[in-house]
Amino acid sequence: MTLIHPKLPYGFFIIIFKANYTIMATRKIKHIVFLALPNATLLDITGPCEVFSQALELLHSRKEKPEFTYELHTLSTSSKKDIDTASDITIRCKESIKSVTYPIDTLFVPGVPNSQIEQYKLSQNVLRWINDQSKIVRRICSVCTGSFFLAEARVLSGRKVTTHWEKCNLLNSSFPDIEVDENPIFVKDGNIYTSAGISSGMDLALALVEEDYGKPFALEIARQMVLFLKRPGSQSQYSSILTHQHTDHQPIQAICNWILEHLQEVMTIEDLAERISMSPRNFARVFVRETGITPAKYIDKLRIETACRYLADTRLSLKEIATLCGLGSPDNMRKVFAKHIKISPAEYRRNFGTSLPVEI
C-alpha cells in the first residue's frame, strides 16, 4: 500500500507498507487484506496495517523463523487503483477484489466518517464479495463504522458486535437482528471481530497478532509503536462519568457530583434520596430516567473507573486506591476487576500505568 499526499509532487510517497522479505517455501503465508473504500477513515486502514507491518519487521529480525508469516495487501473495490480517503490522502492499491487469487486469512473492512455513514452505500457486488469472503476467511474484521458494511453484507446476523459509540444506537435500530454492545473497544464473536472508534483498530490488530504469535510478541510490537498495551477488548470506549452526567435535572446533577466526591463513603439509596429531599422510590425512578442507569450501578461504575485512573496515573498502593474508591480491600478490588475489567488491578497498572515505581 502506498499513501500519497495531494500537496506533494506526484510520485512522492509518504508511507509505504510493503513486505520485502524473502520467504522460504516451507513457511506458510497468511494474507492480511485491507479493503480500501473510497473516502474511508485513513487510520482505520493504516493503523491496523502498521501493526502487522511491525510484526513482519520483528519476525524478520529473529533468528528462529516461525511456521508462518504475513503478507499485507490493500484492495480497491473497483478497477481504480488510487483511492482517496476522508483525510485527502490517497491510497494506491496494486490489486482489486476482482483480481485476488490467493486465500485471504484476515480481512479488514474500514469505516467512513460518522457524518457520512447514513448516506454511504456500497454496491451490491462489493457487499456480495464481503459476504462470500466471510464464509471462507479465518477472520473478518471491521474498524469503527465498518461494522455497518458487514451488517449490510449480512455477515453479522445474530452476532454480538460493537462500533463507534456515537453510532451504536443507529446500528442497533438499523439491524435489529444484531446484538450491539456499546461499551467494549472490540468484540470477538466466532471468526467475526468488530472494533469501536478509529484507534481501537490498532488494539484489535494487536489482539490478532497475539492470537497468532503470543502475548510477549504483541507486547514487543506495542513497545516499538509506543502504544499503551494492551487494552483488553472489554475496556470501555468512553467515560461513565461523562456519559451519565448529561442531565438538566439539577438535583440529580448535584447528587452525581456529590457521589463522585465521596466514593470512599458507604452510600445507600435512602441516604442519597434524603440529600436531595426525595423519597427513595422517587429518587431511584428519577435517577434512572435522567441517567439511564440505577444509582447502585452508577456508583459501581464510578468506583471502578476512578480506581482505573488511580492505577494508571498514580503510585498509590492497591490498599490506598481501594480505600479511596470505596472498594474496601485489595482482595475485594481484585474480585471487582476480575468481574468487570477481566484483568487484575496489577495487570491493568502494568498495561496502562506510569513507568515510575509503585507500591503493590
C-alpha positions as a Markdown table, in Angstrom:
| # | Residue | x | y | z |
|---|---|---|---|---|
| 1 | Met | 0.0 | 0.0 | 0.0 |
| 2 | Thr | 1.3 | 3.4 | -0.9 |
| 3 | Leu | 0.0 | 6.7 | 0.6 |
| 4 | Ile | 0.2 | 9.8 | -1.5 |
| 5 | His | -0.3 | 13.3 | -0.1 |
| 6 | Pro | -2.1 | 15.6 | -2.6 |
| 7 | Lys | 0.0 | 18.7 | -1.9 |
| 8 | Leu | 3.3 | 17.0 | -2.7 |
| 9 | Pro | 4.7 | 16.3 | -6.2 |
| 10 | Tyr | 3.1 | 13.3 | -7.8 |
| 11 | Gly | 5.0 | 10.2 | -7.1 |
| 12 | Phe | 6.4 | 11.4 | -3.7 |
| 13 | Phe | 5.3 | 8.7 | -1.4 |
| 14 | Ile | 4.7 | 9.5 | 2.3 |
| 15 | Ile | 4.4 | 6.0 | 3.7 |
| 16 | Ile | 4.9 | 2.6 | 2.0 |
| 17 | Phe | 3.8 | -0.6 | 3.6 |
| 18 | Lys | 5.4 | -3.5 | 1.8 |
| 19 | Ala | 6.8 | -6.8 | 2.9 |
| 20 | Asn | 10.1 | -7.1 | 1.1 |
| 21 | Tyr | 11.2 | -10.2 | 3.0 |
| 22 | Thr | 12.4 | -13.4 | 1.4 |
| 23 | Ile | 10.1 | -16.1 | 2.5 |
| 24 | Met | 11.2 | -19.8 | 2.4 |
| 25 | Ala | 8.9 | -22.1 | 0.5 |
| 26 | Thr | 8.4 | -24.2 | 3.7 |
| 27 | Arg | 6.9 | -21.2 | 5.5 |
| 28 | Lys | 3.1 | -20.7 | 5.3 |
| 29 | Ile | 1.9 | -17.2 | 4.3 |
| 30 | Lys | -1.2 | -15.7 | 5.9 |
| 31 | His | -2.6 | -13.0 | 3.6 |
| 32 | Ile | -3.8 | -10.0 | 5.6 |
| 33 | Val | -6.1 | -7.8 | 3.4 |
| 34 | Phe | -7.3 | -4.3 | 4.0 |
| 35 | Leu | -10.3 | -3.1 | 1.9 |
| 36 | Ala | -9.6 | 0.4 | 0.7 |
| 37 | Leu | -13.0 | 2.0 | 0.4 |
| 38 | Pro | -13.4 | 5.4 | -1.2 |
| 39 | Asn | -13.5 | 8.2 | 1.5 |
| 40 | Ala | -12.6 | 5.7 | 4.2 |
| 41 | Thr | -11.2 | 6.9 | 7.5 |
| 42 | Leu | -7.4 | 6.7 | 6.9 |
| 43 | Leu | -6.4 | 5.4 | 10.3 |
| 44 | Asp | -9.0 | 2.6 | 10.0 |
| 45 | Ile | -6.7 | 1.2 | 7.4 |
| 46 | Thr | -3.2 | 2.4 | 8.2 |
| 47 | Gly | -3.4 | 1.8 | 11.9 |
| 48 | Pro | -4.0 | -2.0 | 11.8 |
| 49 | Cys | -1.8 | -2.2 | 8.7 |
| 50 | Glu | 1.1 | -0.7 | 10.6 |
| 51 | Val | 0.7 | -3.2 | 13.5 |
| 52 | Phe | 1.0 | -6.1 | 11.1 |
| 53 | Ser | 3.9 | -4.3 | 9.3 |
| 54 | Gln | 5.7 | -4.1 | 12.7 |
| 55 | Ala | 5.0 | -7.8 | 13.2 |
| 56 | Leu | 6.8 | -8.5 | 9.9 |
| 57 | Glu | 9.8 | -6.4 | 11.0 |
| 58 | Leu | 10.0 | -8.3 | 14.3 |
| 59 | Leu | 9.7 | -11.7 | 12.6 |
| 60 | His | 12.4 | -10.8 | 10.1 |
| 61 | Ser | 14.8 | -9.8 | 12.9 |
| 62 | Arg | 14.6 | -13.1 | 14.7 |
| 63 | Lys | 16.9 | -16.0 | 14.1 |
| 64 | Glu | 14.3 | -18.6 | 14.6 |
| 65 | Lys | 11.7 | -18.3 | 11.8 |
| 66 | Pro | 8.1 | -19.1 | 12.6 |
| 67 | Glu | 5.9 | -21.6 | 10.9 |
| 68 | Phe | 4.0 | -18.8 | 9.1 |
| 69 | Thr | 4.4 | -15.2 | 8.2 |
| 70 | Tyr | 2.2 | -12.4 | 7.0 |
| 71 | Glu | 1.8 | -10.8 | 3.6 |
| 72 | Leu | -0.1 | -7.5 | 3.5 |
| 73 | His | -2.5 | -6.3 | 0.8 |
| 74 | Thr | -4.8 | -3.3 | 0.1 |
| 75 | Leu | -7.6 | -4.0 | -2.3 |
| 76 | Ser | -9.7 | -1.5 | -4.2 |
| 77 | Thr | -13.3 | -2.2 | -4.8 |
| 78 | Ser | -13.1 | -1.2 | -8.5 |
| 79 | Ser | -10.6 | -1.0 | -11.3 |
| 80 | Lys | -9.4 | 2.3 | -9.9 |
| 81 | Lys | -6.1 | 2.0 | -8.2 |
| 82 | Asp | -5.8 | 5.4 | -6.4 |
| 83 | Ile | -8.4 | 5.6 | -3.6 |
| 84 | Asp | -9.0 | 8.9 | -1.9 |
| 85 | Thr | -9.6 | 8.8 | 1.8 |
| 86 | Ala | -11.5 | 11.1 | 4.1 |
| 87 | Ser | -8.2 | 12.7 | 5.1 |
| 88 | Asp | -7.5 | 13.8 | 1.5 |
| 89 | Ile | -4.6 | 11.4 | 1.3 |
| 90 | Thr | -4.6 | 8.8 | -1.5 |
| 91 | Ile | -4.0 | 5.1 | -1.0 |
| 92 | Arg | -2.5 | 3.4 | -4.1 |
| 93 | Cys | -3.7 | -0.2 | -4.4 |
| 94 | Lys | -2.0 | -2.8 | -6.5 |
| 95 | Glu | -5.0 | -5.1 | -6.6 |
| 96 | Ser | -8.7 | -5.1 | -6.6 |
| 97 | Ile | -11.3 | -7.5 | -5.2 |
| 98 | Lys | -11.7 | -9.0 | -8.7 |
| 99 | Ser | -8.0 | -9.9 | -9.0 |
| 100 | Val | -7.5 | -11.8 | -5.8 |
| 101 | Thr | -6.0 | -15.2 | -6.5 |
| 102 | Tyr | -4.7 | -16.1 | -3.0 |
| 103 | Pro | -6.7 | -17.3 | 0.1 |
| 104 | Ile | -7.4 | -14.4 | 2.4 |
| 105 | Asp | -6.6 | -15.2 | 6.0 |
| 106 | Thr | -7.8 | -12.0 | 7.7 |
| 107 | Leu | -10.0 | -9.3 | 6.0 |
| 108 | Phe | -10.3 | -5.8 | 7.4 |
| 109 | Val | -13.2 | -3.5 | 6.4 |
| 110 | Pro | -12.7 | 0.1 | 7.4 |
| 111 | Gly | -15.3 | 2.7 | 8.3 |
| 112 | Val | -16.1 | 6.1 | 7.0 |
| 113 | Pro | -16.6 | 9.4 | 9.0 |
| 114 | Asn | -19.6 | 9.2 | 11.3 |
| 115 | Ser | -21.3 | 12.1 | 9.5 |
| 116 | Gln | -21.3 | 10.1 | 6.3 |
| 117 | Ile | -22.3 | 6.6 | 7.4 |
| 118 | Glu | -26.1 | 7.0 | 6.8 |
| 119 | Gln | -25.6 | 8.2 | 3.2 |
| 120 | Tyr | -22.7 | 6.0 | 2.3 |
| 121 | Lys | -23.6 | 3.0 | 0.2 |
| 122 | Leu | -21.5 | 0.1 | -1.1 |
| 123 | Ser | -22.5 | -1.6 | -4.3 |
| 124 | Gln | -24.3 | -5.0 | -4.2 |
| 125 | Asn | -21.2 | -6.5 | -5.9 |
| 126 | Val | -18.9 | -5.4 | -3.1 |
| 127 | Leu | -21.4 | -6.5 | -0.4 |
| 128 | Arg | -21.7 | -9.9 | -2.1 |
| 129 | Trp | -17.9 | -10.2 | -2.2 |
| 130 | Ile | -17.7 | -9.4 | 1.5 |
| 131 | Asn | -20.4 | -11.9 | 2.3 |
| 132 | Asp | -18.6 | -14.6 | 0.2 |
| 133 | Gln | -15.3 | -13.9 | 1.9 |
| 134 | Ser | -16.8 | -14.1 | 5.4 |
| 135 | Lys | -17.6 | -17.7 | 4.8 |
| 136 | Ile | -14.1 | -18.7 | 3.9 |
| 137 | Val | -11.6 | -16.4 | 5.7 |
| 138 | Arg | -10.2 | -17.3 | 9.1 |
| 139 | Arg | -11.0 | -13.8 | 10.4 |
| 140 | Ile | -13.1 | -10.9 | 9.2 |
| 141 | Cys | -12.8 | -7.6 | 11.0 |
| 142 | Ser | -14.4 | -4.2 | 10.9 |
| 143 | Val | -13.0 | -0.9 | 12.3 |
| 144 | Cys | -15.3 | 1.8 | 13.6 |
| 145 | Thr | -18.3 | 2.2 | 11.3 |
| 146 | Gly | -17.1 | -0.6 | 9.1 |
| 147 | Ser | -19.5 | -2.7 | 11.1 |
| 148 | Phe | -22.3 | -1.1 | 9.1 |
| 149 | Phe | -20.9 | -2.6 | 5.9 |
| 150 | Leu | -20.6 | -6.1 | 7.5 |
| 151 | Ala | -24.2 | -5.7 | 8.6 |
| 152 | Glu | -25.3 | -4.7 | 5.1 |
| 153 | Ala | -23.4 | -7.7 | 3.7 |
| 154 | Arg | -25.5 | -9.9 | 6.0 |
| 155 | Val | -22.4 | -11.1 | 7.9 |
| 156 | Leu | -23.5 | -10.0 | 11.4 |
| 157 | Ser | -27.0 | -11.5 | 11.8 |
| 158 | Gly | -27.3 | -13.0 | 15.3 |
| 159 | Arg | -23.9 | -11.8 | 16.3 |
| 160 | Lys | -22.6 | -9.6 | 19.2 |
| 161 | Val | -20.8 | -6.6 | 17.8 |
| 162 | Thr | -19.6 | -3.1 | 18.6 |
| 163 | Thr | -19.0 | 0.1 | 16.7 |
| 164 | His | -18.2 | 3.7 | 17.4 |
| 165 | Trp | -20.2 | 4.7 | 20.5 |
| 166 | Glu | -21.9 | 7.6 | 18.7 |
| 167 | Lys | -23.4 | 5.1 | 16.1 |
| 168 | Cys | -24.3 | 2.2 | 18.4 |
| 169 | Asn | -28.0 | 3.2 | 18.5 |
| 170 | Leu | -28.2 | 3.7 | 14.8 |
| 171 | Leu | -26.6 | 0.3 | 14.2 |
| 172 | Asn | -29.0 | -1.3 | 16.6 |
| 173 | Ser | -32.1 | 0.3 | 15.1 |
| 174 | Ser | -31.0 | -0.3 | 11.5 |
| 175 | Phe | -30.2 | -4.0 | 12.1 |
| 176 | Pro | -32.3 | -5.3 | 15.0 |
| 177 | Asp | -31.1 | -8.9 | 14.5 |
| 178 | Ile | -27.7 | -7.8 | 15.7 |
| 179 | Glu | -26.7 | -7.5 | 19.4 |
| 180 | Val | -24.9 | -4.2 | 19.7 |
| 181 | Asp | -22.6 | -3.7 | 22.8 |
| 182 | Glu | -21.7 | 0.0 | 23.1 |
| 183 | Asn | -19.0 | -0.5 | 25.8 |
| 184 | Pro | -16.0 | -2.5 | 24.6 |
| 185 | Ile | -13.3 | -1.3 | 22.3 |
| 186 | Phe | -13.6 | -4.6 | 20.3 |
| 187 | Val | -15.7 | -7.7 | 20.3 |
| 188 | Lys | -15.0 | -11.2 | 19.0 |
| 189 | Asp | -17.9 | -13.4 | 18.1 |
| 190 | Gly | -16.7 | -16.6 | 16.3 |
| 191 | Asn | -14.4 | -15.5 | 13.5 |
| 192 | Ile | -16.0 | -12.0 | 13.3 |
| 193 | Tyr | -14.2 | -9.1 | 15.0 |
| 194 | Thr | -15.7 | -5.7 | 15.3 |
| 195 | Ser | -13.9 | -2.7 | 16.9 |
| 196 | Ala | -15.0 | 0.7 | 18.1 |
| 197 | Gly | -13.7 | 4.2 | 17.3 |
| 198 | Ile | -10.8 | 4.5 | 14.9 |
| 199 | Ser | -7.7 | 3.8 | 17.1 |
| 200 | Ser | -9.3 | 0.7 | 18.5 |
| 201 | Gly | -8.5 | -0.9 | 15.2 |
| 202 | Met | -4.8 | -1.0 | 16.3 |
| 203 | Asp | -5.9 | -2.6 | 19.6 |
| 204 | Leu | -7.8 | -5.2 | 17.6 |
| 205 | Ala | -4.8 | -5.8 | 15.3 |
| 206 | Leu | -2.5 | -6.3 | 18.3 |
| 207 | Ala | -5.0 | -8.8 | 19.7 |
| 208 | Leu | -4.9 | -10.7 | 16.4 |
| 209 | Val | -1.2 | -10.8 | 16.4 |
| 210 | Glu | -1.3 | -12.0 | 19.9 |
| 211 | Glu | -3.6 | -14.9 | 18.8 |
| 212 | Asp | -1.0 | -15.8 | 16.2 |
| 213 | Tyr | 2.3 | -15.3 | 18.0 |
| 214 | Gly | 1.5 | -14.9 | 21.7 |
| 215 | Lys | 1.4 | -12.1 | 24.2 |
| 216 | Pro | 5.1 | -11.4 | 24.6 |
| 217 | Phe | 5.4 | -10.9 | 20.8 |
| 218 | Ala | 2.4 | -8.5 | 20.8 |
| 219 | Leu | 3.8 | -6.6 | 23.7 |
| 220 | Glu | 7.1 | -6.1 | 21.9 |
| 221 | Ile | 5.2 | -4.6 | 18.9 |
| 222 | Ala | 3.3 | -2.3 | 21.2 |
| 223 | Arg | 6.6 | -1.1 | 22.7 |
| 224 | Gln | 8.0 | -0.5 | 19.3 |
| 225 | Met | 4.9 | 1.6 | 18.4 |
| 226 | Val | 4.9 | 3.4 | 21.8 |
| 227 | Leu | 1.4 | 2.2 | 22.4 |
| 228 | Phe | -0.3 | 1.7 | 25.8 |
| 229 | Leu | -0.6 | -2.0 | 25.7 |
| 230 | Lys | -2.6 | -3.8 | 25.9 |
| 231 | Arg | -6.1 | -2.5 | 26.1 |
| 232 | Pro | -8.4 | -5.5 | 26.6 |
| 233 | Gly | -11.3 | -5.7 | 24.3 |
| 234 | Ser | -13.6 | -5.3 | 27.3 |
| 235 | Gln | -12.3 | -1.9 | 28.2 |
| 236 | Ser | -15.0 | 0.8 | 27.9 |
| 237 | Gln | -15.0 | 3.2 | 24.9 |
| 238 | Tyr | -15.8 | 6.2 | 27.0 |
| 239 | Ser | -16.2 | 7.6 | 30.5 |
| 240 | Ser | -19.1 | 6.6 | 32.7 |
| 241 | Ile | -18.7 | 10.0 | 34.4 |
| 242 | Leu | -19.4 | 11.9 | 31.2 |
| 243 | Thr | -22.0 | 9.5 | 29.8 |
| 244 | His | -24.3 | 9.6 | 32.8 |
| 245 | Gln | -24.0 | 13.2 | 33.8 |
| 246 | His | -25.7 | 14.6 | 30.8 |
| 247 | Thr | -28.8 | 15.8 | 32.6 |
| 248 | Asp | -30.5 | 19.2 | 33.1 |
| 249 | His | -32.2 | 17.9 | 36.3 |
| 250 | Gln | -30.3 | 20.0 | 38.9 |
| 251 | Pro | -30.9 | 17.7 | 42.0 |
| 252 | Ile | -29.7 | 14.6 | 40.1 |
| 253 | Gln | -26.8 | 16.5 | 38.7 |
| 254 | Ala | -25.9 | 17.7 | 42.2 |
| 255 | Ile | -26.1 | 14.2 | 43.7 |
| 256 | Cys | -23.9 | 12.8 | 40.8 |
| 257 | Asn | -21.3 | 15.3 | 41.7 |
| 258 | Trp | -21.6 | 14.5 | 45.4 |
| 259 | Ile | -21.2 | 10.8 | 44.7 |
| 260 | Leu | -18.0 | 11.4 | 42.7 |
| 261 | Glu | -16.5 | 13.4 | 45.6 |
| 262 | His | -17.4 | 10.9 | 48.3 |
| 263 | Leu | -16.7 | 7.5 | 46.7 |
| 264 | Gln | -14.9 | 6.3 | 49.8 |
| 265 | Glu | -18.1 | 6.6 | 51.9 |
| 266 | Val | -20.8 | 4.0 | 52.4 |
| 267 | Met | -23.8 | 5.0 | 50.4 |
| 268 | Thr | -27.4 | 3.8 | 50.4 |
| 269 | Ile | -30.4 | 4.8 | 48.3 |
| 270 | Glu | -32.1 | 6.2 | 51.4 |
| 271 | Asp | -29.1 | 8.5 | 52.2 |
| 272 | Leu | -28.8 | 9.8 | 48.7 |
| 273 | Ala | -32.5 | 10.4 | 48.4 |
| 274 | Glu | -32.5 | 12.3 | 51.6 |
| 275 | Arg | -29.7 | 14.6 | 50.5 |
| 276 | Ile | -31.9 | 16.0 | 47.7 |
| 277 | Ser | -35.2 | 15.8 | 49.6 |
| 278 | Met | -36.8 | 13.0 | 47.7 |
| 279 | Ser | -38.3 | 9.7 | 48.7 |
| 280 | Pro | -36.1 | 6.6 | 48.0 |
| 281 | Arg | -38.6 | 5.3 | 45.5 |
| 282 | Asn | -39.0 | 8.5 | 43.6 |
| 283 | Phe | -35.3 | 9.2 | 43.7 |
| 284 | Ala | -34.5 | 5.8 | 42.1 |
| 285 | Arg | -37.1 | 6.3 | 39.4 |
| 286 | Val | -35.9 | 9.9 | 38.5 |
| 287 | Phe | -32.2 | 8.8 | 38.6 |
| 288 | Val | -32.8 | 6.1 | 36.1 |
| 289 | Arg | -34.9 | 8.4 | 33.9 |
| 290 | Glu | -32.2 | 11.1 | 33.9 |
| 291 | Thr | -29.1 | 9.0 | 33.6 |
| 292 | Gly | -30.2 | 5.7 | 32.1 |
| 293 | Ile | -28.7 | 3.7 | 34.9 |
| 294 | Thr | -29.6 | 2.8 | 38.5 |
| 295 | Pro | -27.9 | 4.6 | 41.4 |
| 296 | Ala | -26.2 | 1.4 | 42.5 |
| 297 | Lys | -24.7 | 0.7 | 39.1 |
| 298 | Tyr | -23.7 | 4.3 | 38.7 |
| 299 | Ile | -21.7 | 4.2 | 41.9 |
| 300 | Asp | -20.1 | 0.8 | 41.0 |
| 301 | Lys | -19.1 | 2.2 | 37.6 |
| 302 | Leu | -17.6 | 5.3 | 39.1 |
| 303 | Arg | -15.7 | 3.4 | 41.7 |
| 304 | Ile | -14.2 | 1.1 | 39.1 |
| 305 | Glu | -13.4 | 3.9 | 36.6 |
| 306 | Thr | -11.8 | 6.0 | 39.3 |
| 307 | Ala | -9.7 | 3.0 | 40.5 |
| 308 | Cys | -8.5 | 2.6 | 36.9 |
| 309 | Arg | -7.4 | 6.2 | 36.8 |
| 310 | Tyr | -5.6 | 5.9 | 40.1 |
| 311 | Leu | -3.8 | 2.8 | 38.8 |
| 312 | Ala | -2.8 | 4.4 | 35.6 |
| 313 | Asp | -1.8 | 7.9 | 36.8 |
| 314 | Thr | -0.5 | 7.5 | 40.4 |
| 315 | Arg | 1.9 | 5.5 | 42.5 |
| 316 | Leu | -0.7 | 4.8 | 45.2 |
| 317 | Ser | -0.8 | 1.2 | 46.6 |
| 318 | Leu | -3.8 | -1.1 | 45.9 |
| 319 | Lys | -4.8 | -0.7 | 49.5 |
| 320 | Glu | -4.9 | 3.1 | 49.2 |
| 321 | Ile | -6.8 | 3.0 | 46.0 |
| 322 | Ala | -9.3 | 0.5 | 47.3 |
| 323 | Thr | -10.0 | 2.8 | 50.3 |
| 324 | Leu | -10.2 | 6.0 | 48.2 |
| 325 | Cys | -12.7 | 4.4 | 45.8 |
| 326 | Gly | -14.9 | 2.7 | 48.3 |
| 327 | Leu | -13.9 | -0.8 | 47.1 |
| 328 | Gly | -12.9 | -1.9 | 50.6 |
| 329 | Ser | -9.8 | -4.0 | 50.5 |
| 330 | Pro | -7.3 | -5.0 | 47.8 |
| 331 | Asp | -8.8 | -8.5 | 47.7 |
| 332 | Asn | -12.3 | -7.1 | 47.0 |
| 333 | Met | -10.8 | -4.8 | 44.4 |
| 334 | Arg | -9.3 | -7.8 | 42.6 |
| 335 | Lys | -12.6 | -9.5 | 42.6 |
| 336 | Val | -14.4 | -6.5 | 41.2 |
| 337 | Phe | -11.7 | -6.1 | 38.5 |
| 338 | Ala | -11.9 | -9.8 | 37.6 |
| 339 | Lys | -15.7 | -9.5 | 37.1 |
| 340 | His | -15.9 | -6.2 | 35.3 |
| 341 | Ile | -12.5 | -5.5 | 33.7 |
| 342 | Lys | -11.5 | -9.1 | 33.1 |
| 343 | Ile | -7.9 | -8.4 | 34.3 |
| 344 | Ser | -6.3 | -7.9 | 37.7 |
| 345 | Pro | -5.5 | -4.4 | 39.1 |
| 346 | Ala | -1.8 | -5.3 | 38.9 |
| 347 | Glu | -2.1 | -6.2 | 35.2 |
| 348 | Tyr | -4.1 | -3.1 | 34.5 |
| 349 | Arg | -1.4 | -1.0 | 36.0 |
| 350 | Arg | 1.3 | -2.8 | 34.0 |
| 351 | Asn | -0.6 | -2.2 | 30.8 |
| 352 | Phe | -1.6 | 1.4 | 31.3 |
| 353 | Gly | 0.2 | 2.8 | 34.3 |
| 354 | Thr | 3.1 | 5.2 | 35.0 |
| 355 | Ser | 6.6 | 3.9 | 34.5 |
| 356 | Leu | 7.5 | 5.1 | 38.0 |
| 357 | Pro | 7.9 | 2.5 | 40.7 |
| 358 | Val | 4.7 | 1.8 | 42.6 |
| 359 | Glu | 3.9 | 0.1 | 45.9 |
| 360 | Ile | 1.8 | -3.0 | 45.4 |
